[in-house]
């Protein structure tokens, strides 16, 4: 009986060891593939970043990569225009005196526009530090938006936005958070106030550029508002998923060939 039990125990140990030995290479191969995939993705993003000369216009690579990740995941979800590969980025971690709005043609790898953009009255003075998704908060909201239809209101032509991040900007419609022009956004306001004027939560842009900006980004393109908000999270910031999508593009293939 003891010999039988001993034999069974030995057999189980042997099988477990064999399974472990067989599994390790698979795990290692998967880890190596993911590392290679991540490297390709970072190179792919940096290629667009460098080609568009975004560093010279003050956009940080890390912020651009977050915006690209969301763009790819939103594109895959079928919520974007396939004929308009435009990505707009606002970085509210920067001073309002800096041109902290960038509009990029991802297909041509070109910076289309770089200008000022205002934040909400209760988000902060020169730098935005507080954010809200609540009605009447007069604060900006962080996260990914998809641009929608235009209309003419008290600020002239304006662009409606759909907030894609539940709990962070999903009330954009009910709050009337839109892109519009404002006289308080520009060099004159900076000279008088030492900062831009502030909105009621909208990403307001220079009045003289509003029409051009709205025409460029309207019709289901991505607007990403970045800020150092420790509470923020988004299902569209799945980098592994974005890397898988990017690997199917011609640009990604060229990057892979050069690595």
C-alpha positions as CSV (number, residue, x, y, z in Angstrom):
1,X,0.0,0.0,0.0
2,X,2.8,2.4,1.0
3,X,4.7,1.6,-2.2
4,X,1.5,2.2,-4.2
5,X,1.0,5.6,-2.6
6,X,4.6,6.5,-3.0
7,X,4.4,5.6,-6.7
8,X,1.3,7.8,-7.2
9,X,2.9,10.7,-5.4
10,X,6.1,10.4,-7.4
11,X,4.0,10.3,-10.6
12,X,2.1,13.4,-9.7
13,X,5.4,15.3,-8.9
14,X,6.8,14.2,-12.2
15,X,3.7,15.4,-14.1
16,X,3.7,18.8,-12.3
17,X,7.4,19.2,-13.0
18,X,6.9,18.4,-16.6
19,X,4.0,20.8,-16.9
20,X,6.1,23.5,-15.3
21,X,9.0,22.9,-17.6
22,X,6.7,22.9,-20.6
23,X,4.8,26.1,-19.4
24,X,7.9,28.3,-18.7
25,X,9.0,28.8,-22.3
26,X,5.4,29.7,-23.3
27,X,5.2,32.3,-20.6
28,X,8.6,33.6,-21.5
29,X,7.7,33.8,-25.2
30,X,4.5,35.7,-24.4
31,X,6.4,38.1,-22.2
32,X,9.0,38.6,-24.8
33,X,6.4,39.2,-27.5
34,X,4.5,41.7,-25.4
35,X,7.8,43.6,-24.7
36,X,8.6,43.6,-28.4
37,X,5.0,44.7,-29.2
38,X,5.3,47.5,-26.6
39,X,8.6,48.7,-28.1
40,X,7.1,48.8,-31.6
41,X,4.1,50.8,-30.3
42,X,6.3,53.3,-28.5
43,X,8.4,53.7,-31.7
44,X,5.3,54.0,-33.8
45,X,3.9,56.8,-31.6
46,X,7.3,58.5,-31.4
47,X,7.7,58.4,-35.1
48,X,4.5,60.5,-35.5
49,X,5.5,62.8,-32.6
50,X,9.0,63.4,-34.2
51,X,7.7,63.8,-37.7
52,X,5.2,66.4,-36.7
53,X,7.8,68.3,-34.6
54,X,5.6,68.3,-31.6
55,X,8.4,68.6,-29.0
56,X,9.3,72.0,-30.5
57,X,5.7,73.2,-29.9
58,X,5.7,72.2,-26.2
59,X,3.7,68.9,-26.3
60,X,5.2,66.2,-24.1
61,X,5.6,62.8,-25.5
62,X,3.9,61.1,-22.6
63,X,0.8,63.2,-23.1
64,X,0.8,62.5,-26.8
65,X,1.1,58.8,-26.2
66,X,-1.9,58.8,-23.9
67,X,-3.9,60.7,-26.5
68,X,-2.8,58.3,-29.3
69,X,-3.8,55.3,-27.2
70,X,-7.3,56.7,-26.7
71,X,-7.6,57.6,-30.3
72,X,-6.8,54.1,-31.5
73,X,-9.2,52.5,-29.1
74,X,-12.0,54.9,-29.9
75,X,-11.3,54.3,-33.6
76,X,-11.6,50.6,-33.1
77,X,-14.9,51.0,-31.3
78,X,-16.3,52.6,-34.4
79,X,-17.0,56.0,-32.9
80,X,-14.7,58.1,-35.2
81,X,-14.7,59.3,-38.7
82,X,-12.5,57.0,-40.8
83,X,-11.9,59.8,-43.4
84,X,-10.6,62.4,-40.8
85,X,-7.6,61.2,-38.9
86,X,-7.3,64.3,-36.7
87,X,-6.4,64.3,-33.0
88,X,-6.7,67.4,-30.8
89,X,-4.9,67.6,-27.5
90,X,-5.3,70.0,-24.6
91,X,-2.8,69.9,-21.7
92,X,-4.2,71.7,-18.7
93,X,-1.0,70.8,-16.7
94,X,0.5,73.8,-18.6
95,X,0.1,77.5,-17.9
96,X,-2.8,79.2,-19.6
97,X,-0.2,81.6,-21.1
98,X,1.2,78.8,-23.2
99,X,-0.3,77.6,-26.4
100,X,-1.6,74.3,-24.9
101,X,-3.9,73.1,-27.7
102,X,-2.5,71.0,-30.5
103,X,-4.4,69.8,-33.6
104,X,-2.6,67.0,-35.4
105,X,-3.2,65.2,-38.8
106,X,-2.1,61.7,-37.9
107,X,-2.0,60.4,-41.4
108,X,0.2,63.2,-42.7
109,X,2.1,63.4,-39.4
110,X,1.6,67.2,-39.4
111,X,0.8,69.8,-36.8
112,X,-2.2,71.7,-38.1
113,X,-2.7,74.2,-35.4
114,X,-1.2,75.2,-32.0
115,X,-2.9,77.9,-29.9
116,X,-4.3,79.0,-26.6
117,X,-7.3,77.4,-24.9
118,X,-9.1,78.4,-21.7
119,X,-10.2,76.3,-18.7
120,X,-13.2,76.7,-16.3
121,X,-13.5,79.5,-13.8
122,X,-13.4,77.2,-10.8
123,X,-10.7,74.9,-12.1
124,X,-7.9,77.4,-11.2
125,X,-6.4,80.7,-12.0
126,X,-3.5,80.3,-14.4
127,X,-3.2,76.5,-14.2
128,X,-6.2,74.2,-14.0
129,X,-6.0,72.0,-10.8
130,X,-9.7,71.1,-10.1
131,X,-12.0,69.2,-12.4
132,X,-15.7,68.2,-12.3
133,X,-18.4,66.4,-14.3
134,X,-21.2,68.1,-12.4
135,X,-23.7,70.6,-13.8
136,X,-23.1,74.2,-12.7
137,X,-19.6,73.4,-11.4
138,X,-17.9,76.0,-13.7
139,X,-15.0,73.5,-13.9
140,X,-13.3,71.8,-16.8
141,X,-13.6,68.1,-17.3
142,X,-10.7,65.8,-18.3
143,X,-10.7,62.9,-20.6
144,X,-11.6,61.8,-24.2
145,X,-14.3,63.6,-26.2
146,X,-15.6,62.9,-29.7
147,X,-16.6,66.0,-31.6
148,X,-20.2,66.3,-32.8
149,X,-22.4,68.8,-34.6
150,X,-22.0,72.6,-34.9
151,X,-24.5,75.3,-34.1
152,X,-24.5,79.1,-33.8
153,X,-25.0,80.5,-30.3
154,X,-23.9,83.6,-28.2
155,X,-20.3,82.9,-29.1
156,X,-21.0,82.4,-32.8
157,X,-20.1,79.1,-34.3
158,X,-19.7,76.4,-31.6
159,X,-19.0,72.7,-31.6
160,X,-20.8,70.2,-29.4
161,X,-18.8,67.5,-27.6
162,X,-19.7,64.0,-26.4
163,X,-17.7,63.0,-23.3
164,X,-16.6,59.4,-23.6
165,X,-15.3,58.8,-20.0
166,X,-18.2,57.9,-17.6
167,X,-18.0,59.9,-14.4
168,X,-15.3,62.3,-15.7
169,X,-16.8,64.1,-18.8
170,X,-20.0,62.1,-19.6
171,X,-22.2,65.1,-18.7
172,X,-20.7,67.3,-21.4
173,X,-24.0,67.5,-23.3
174,X,-26.1,68.4,-20.4
175,X,-23.5,70.9,-19.2
176,X,-23.3,72.4,-22.7
177,X,-19.5,71.9,-22.8
178,X,-18.6,73.0,-26.3
179,X,-15.7,74.4,-28.3
180,X,-16.3,78.1,-28.9
181,X,-14.4,81.3,-29.5
182,X,-13.9,83.9,-26.8
183,X,-12.4,87.4,-26.6
184,X,-10.7,86.5,-23.3
185,X,-8.5,83.9,-25.0
186,X,-5.4,85.5,-26.5
187,X,-2.3,87.7,-26.0
188,X,-4.3,90.7,-24.9
189,X,-5.8,88.9,-21.9
190,X,-2.4,87.6,-20.9
191,X,-0.9,91.1,-21.0
192,X,-3.8,92.5,-18.8
193,X,-4.4,89.6,-16.4
194,X,-1.1,87.7,-16.5
195,X,-3.2,84.7,-17.7
196,X,-6.1,83.9,-20.0
197,X,-9.6,84.6,-19.1
198,X,-11.7,81.6,-18.0
199,X,-14.8,79.9,-19.3
200,X,-17.8,78.2,-17.6
201,X,-16.1,74.9,-18.2
202,X,-15.7,75.0,-22.0
203,X,-12.4,74.6,-23.9
204,X,-12.7,78.1,-25.3
205,X,-10.3,79.2,-28.1
206,X,-9.3,82.5,-29.6
207,X,-12.3,84.1,-31.3
208,X,-10.5,84.8,-34.5
209,X,-9.5,81.1,-34.9
210,X,-12.7,79.5,-33.7
211,X,-14.2,79.0,-37.2
212,X,-11.0,77.4,-38.5
213,X,-10.5,75.2,-35.5
214,X,-14.1,74.0,-35.5
215,X,-14.0,73.3,-39.2
216,X,-10.8,71.3,-38.8
217,X,-12.0,69.1,-35.9
218,X,-15.7,68.7,-36.3
219,X,-17.4,65.5,-37.4
220,X,-16.3,62.6,-35.0
221,X,-12.7,63.3,-34.3
222,X,-11.0,63.0,-30.9
223,X,-10.3,65.8,-28.4
224,X,-8.3,64.7,-25.4
225,X,-8.0,66.9,-22.3
226,X,-5.1,66.0,-20.2
227,X,-4.5,67.0,-16.6
228,X,-2.8,65.8,-13.5
229,X,-5.9,64.4,-11.9
230,X,-5.1,61.4,-9.8
231,X,-8.7,60.2,-9.9
232,X,-8.9,60.0,-13.7
233,X,-9.1,56.6,-15.4
234,X,-10.4,55.6,-18.8
235,X,-11.1,52.3,-20.5
236,X,-9.7,53.9,-23.7
237,X,-6.2,54.0,-22.1
238,X,-5.6,50.3,-22.7
239,X,-2.1,50.5,-24.3
240,X,-1.8,46.8,-25.1
241,X,-5.1,46.9,-27.0
242,X,-3.9,50.0,-28.8
243,X,-0.6,48.4,-29.7
244,X,-2.4,45.4,-31.2
245,X,-4.5,47.8,-33.4
246,X,-1.5,49.9,-34.4
247,X,0.4,46.7,-35.5
248,X,-2.2,46.3,-38.3
249,X,-1.3,49.7,-39.8
250,X,1.2,50.3,-42.6
251,X,3.0,52.8,-40.5
252,X,3.5,50.2,-37.7
253,X,4.8,47.7,-40.3
254,X,7.4,50.2,-41.4
255,X,8.5,50.7,-37.8
256,X,8.8,46.9,-37.3
257,X,10.9,46.6,-40.4
258,X,13.3,49.2,-39.1
259,X,13.7,47.7,-35.6
